[in-house]
Amino acid sequence: MISQDEVDEIGIQVSMDDEIITSYGIGGKEHSFSKRIEEIQVGDFILKDVYIDFTSFKYHNINGLLGLDILTEGKFAIDLKEFKLLRS
């Protein structure tokens, strides 16, 4: 999930063809839209032709969240002592 504010200037905006998604969690209800993206890169890991959700984050200093689907696909590990994302 990526903040809509972070992608406006590169032309990623909601359109009538996008699926609208409602998520529920501790913070309540959130709405986002899902859009097919040709390519996204996290470090040296590249995903092609994936659907990414975009929303407006209500939290300070958070511009996106990596889901478990991306973390497992990229074989990432999280170093909680150093707060770093590692590739195995």
Backbone as CSV, one residue per row, in Angstrom:
resi,resn,N_x,N_y,N_z,CA_x,CA_y,CA_z,C_x,C_y,C_z
1,MET,0.851,-1.161,0.000,0.000,0.000,0.000,0.903,1.231,0.000
2,ILE,0.617,2.144,-0.891,1.434,3.348,-1.049,0.542,4.572,-0.905
3,SER,1.087,5.616,-0.313,0.352,6.869,-0.137,0.061,7.509,-1.489
4,GLN,-1.198,7.863,-1.701,-1.597,8.551,-2.930,-0.814,9.851,-3.113
5,ASP,-0.532,10.539,-2.029,0.210,11.805,-2.105,1.601,11.628,-2.703
6,GLU,2.194,10.455,-2.530,3.551,10.208,-3.005,3.617,9.903,-4.500
7,VAL,2.492,9.585,-5.129,2.514,9.190,-6.547,1.733,10.131,-7.461
8,ASP,1.110,11.149,-6.897,0.344,12.099,-7.716,1.184,12.704,-8.826
9,GLU,2.394,13.124,-8.507,3.219,13.831,-9.492,3.756,12.931,-10.604
10,ILE,3.691,11.606,-10.442,4.102,10.720,-11.541,2.885,10.167,-12.286
11,GLY,1.709,10.720,-11.978,0.523,10.410,-12.766,-0.288,9.217,-12.327
12,ILE,-0.014,8.659,-11.157,-0.839,7.550,-10.674,-1.996,8.146,-9.886
13,GLN,-3.189,8.041,-10.479,-4.396,8.595,-9.861,-5.539,7.623,-10.063
14,VAL,-6.521,7.714,-9.215,-7.674,6.825,-9.297,-8.439,7.092,-10.593
15,SER,-8.940,6.007,-11.198,-9.766,6.126,-12.399,-10.994,5.222,-12.236
16,MET,-11.931,5.355,-13.136,-13.169,4.573,-13.071,-12.921,3.071,-13.215
17,ASP,-11.800,2.683,-13.816,-11.493,1.267,-14.023,-10.874,0.596,-12.796
18,ASP,-10.457,1.374,-11.794,-9.769,0.832,-10.628,-10.757,0.227,-9.637
19,GLU,-10.325,-0.845,-8.984,-11.133,-1.471,-7.936,-10.968,-0.663,-6.647
20,ILE,-12.076,-0.354,-5.993,-12.045,0.340,-4.709,-12.096,-0.716,-3.607
21,ILE,-11.182,-0.590,-2.643,-11.041,-1.581,-1.575,-11.277,-0.909,-0.234
22,THR,-12.008,-1.581,0.646,-12.209,-1.100,2.009,-11.497,-2.060,2.950
23,SER,-10.628,-1.514,3.811,-9.873,-2.306,4.781,-10.288,-1.893,6.181
24,TYR,-10.270,-2.848,7.097,-10.630,-2.586,8.486,-9.459,-2.989,9.372
25,GLY,-9.157,-2.174,10.364,-8.067,-2.483,11.279,-8.219,-1.708,12.570
26,ILE,-7.141,-1.622,13.320,-7.153,-0.938,14.613,-7.566,0.519,14.451
27,GLY,-7.110,1.154,13.384,-7.414,2.566,13.158,-8.795,2.822,12.586
28,GLY,-9.556,1.769,12.351,-10.892,1.940,11.782,-10.947,1.489,10.336
29,LYS,-11.733,2.186,9.535,-11.976,1.814,8.144,-11.151,2.708,7.223
30,GLU,-10.493,2.103,6.239,-9.686,2.829,5.248,-10.186,2.452,3.852
31,HIS,-10.144,3.405,2.932,-10.490,3.138,1.540,-9.246,3.330,0.689
32,SER,-9.106,2.486,-0.320,-7.972,2.605,-1.247,-8.442,2.172,-2.627
33,PHE,-7.581,2.401,-3.610,-7.868,1.881,-4.943,-6.690,1.029,-5.380
34,SER,-6.986,0.006,-6.173,-5.978,-0.935,-6.641,-5.724,-0.690,-8.124
35,LYS,-4.444,-0.626,-8.477,-4.072,-0.332,-9.862,-2.912,-1.240,-10.277
36,ARG,-2.961,-1.735,-11.527,-1.862,-2.553,-12.049,-0.689,-1.639,-12.370
37,ILE,0.469,-2.010,-11.845,1.701,-1.249,-12.039,2.669,-2.120,-12.836
38,GLU,3.272,-1.532,-13.859,4.196,-2.291,-14.713,5.386,-2.837,-13.936
39,GLU,5.930,-2.017,-13.026,7.119,-2.461,-12.301,7.269,-1.654,-11.021
40,ILE,7.655,-2.337,-9.954,7.974,-1.667,-8.694,9.242,-2.301,-8.148
41,GLN,10.100,-1.471,-7.573,11.393,-1.960,-7.086,11.540,-1.648,-5.603
42,VAL,11.958,-2.670,-4.848,12.276,-2.532,-3.429,13.715,-2.986,-3.278
43,GLY,14.637,-2.033,-3.099,16.061,-2.374,-3.090,16.443,-2.914,-4.454
44,ASP,17.027,-4.109,-4.482,17.396,-4.724,-5.764,16.329,-5.702,-6.273
45,PHE,15.228,-5.820,-5.543,14.147,-6.725,-5.909,13.131,-5.984,-6.783
46,ILE,12.791,-6.580,-7.931,11.860,-5.961,-8.879,10.659,-6.888,-9.082
47,LEU,9.478,-6.322,-8.938,8.235,-7.028,-9.250,7.647,-6.405,-10.499
48,LYS,7.164,-7.235,-11.416,6.573,-6.734,-12.656,5.099,-7.113,-12.723
49,ASP,4.326,-6.212,-13.331,2.893,-6.429,-13.539,2.182,-6.869,-12.263
50,VAL,2.194,-6.003,-11.263,1.556,-6.294,-9.980,0.470,-5.258,-9.693
51,TYR,-0.476,-5.658,-8.881,-1.497,-4.729,-8.419,-1.047,-4.162,-7.079
52,ILE,-1.090,-2.844,-6.986,-0.696,-2.131,-5.777,-1.896,-1.303,-5.318
53,ASP,-2.089,-1.233,-4.007,-3.158,-0.412,-3.444,-2.602,0.959,-3.080
54,PHE,-3.398,1.990,-3.337,-3.017,3.370,-3.044,-4.091,3.994,-2.155
55,THR,-3.662,4.736,-1.148,-4.579,5.356,-0.206,-3.972,6.635,0.342
56,SER,-4.740,7.384,1.104,-4.178,8.549,1.799,-3.935,8.125,3.239
57,PHE,-2.673,8.125,3.641,-2.324,7.723,5.003,-2.628,8.857,5.966
58,LYS,-3.228,8.515,7.095,-3.566,9.498,8.119,-2.460,9.607,9.170
59,TYR,-1.372,8.897,8.954,-0.329,8.808,9.964,0.891,9.607,9.529
60,HIS,1.520,10.288,10.443,2.709,11.084,10.142,3.890,10.175,9.823
61,ASN,4.672,10.559,8.833,5.927,9.884,8.459,5.744,8.467,7.924
62,ILE,4.545,8.094,7.503,4.334,6.790,6.867,3.858,7.050,5.449
63,ASN,4.641,6.585,4.469,4.294,6.788,3.061,3.868,5.505,2.376
64,GLY,4.011,4.374,3.067,3.630,3.113,2.468,3.840,1.961,3.430
65,LEU,3.238,0.851,3.086,3.374,-0.377,3.862,3.667,-1.519,2.903
66,LEU,4.639,-2.343,3.242,4.926,-3.539,2.448,4.138,-4.697,3.032
67,GLY,3.394,-5.369,2.192,2.612,-6.515,2.634,3.436,-7.780,2.672
68,LEU,2.907,-8.761,3.375,3.581,-10.051,3.490,3.762,-10.710,2.128
69,ASP,2.845,-10.439,1.181,2.979,-11.015,-0.157,4.279,-10.555,-0.824
70,ILE,4.623,-9.289,-0.693,5.865,-8.769,-1.287,7.080,-9.231,-0.487
71,LEU,6.975,-9.231,0.840,8.100,-9.647,1.679,8.474,-11.107,1.438
72,THR,7.484,-11.978,1.284,7.791,-13.388,1.044,8.267,-13.624,-0.384
73,GLU,7.655,-12.953,-1.343,8.071,-13.093,-2.748,9.530,-12.680,-2.936
74,GLY,9.942,-11.610,-2.255,11.312,-11.110,-2.367,12.283,-11.775,-1.405
75,LYS,11.785,-12.729,-0.617,12.601,-13.428,0.383,13.302,-12.432,1.321
76,PHE,12.515,-11.477,1.808,13.025,-10.466,2.726,13.007,-10.984,4.160
77,ALA,13.901,-10.460,4.964,13.913,-10.670,6.409,13.957,-9.283,7.043
78,ILE,13.411,-9.171,8.217,13.398,-7.890,8.915,14.307,-7.977,10.126
79,ASP,15.326,-7.129,10.164,16.226,-7.029,11.303,15.601,-6.026,12.271
80,LEU,14.959,-6.529,13.332,14.249,-5.660,14.257,15.178,-4.891,15.183
81,LYS,16.406,-5.366,15.355,17.371,-4.641,16.181,17.851,-3.384,15.457
82,GLU,18.133,-3.512,14.154,18.645,-2.393,13.350,17.558,-1.696,12.532
83,PHE,16.331,-2.237,12.560,15.218,-1.739,11.755,15.612,-1.645,10.276
84,LYS,16.101,-2.785,9.744,16.508,-2.854,8.342,15.799,-4.001,7.653
85,LEU,15.587,-3.826,6.369,15.017,-4.867,5.533,16.169,-5.552,4.813
86,LEU,16.253,-6.876,4.939,17.356,-7.655,4.358,16.812,-8.651,3.358
87,ARG,17.626,-8.974,2.356,17.266,-10.039,1.393,18.084,-11.264,1.732
88,SER,17.424,-12.412,1.795,18.148,-13.658,2.098,18.536,-14.396,0.853
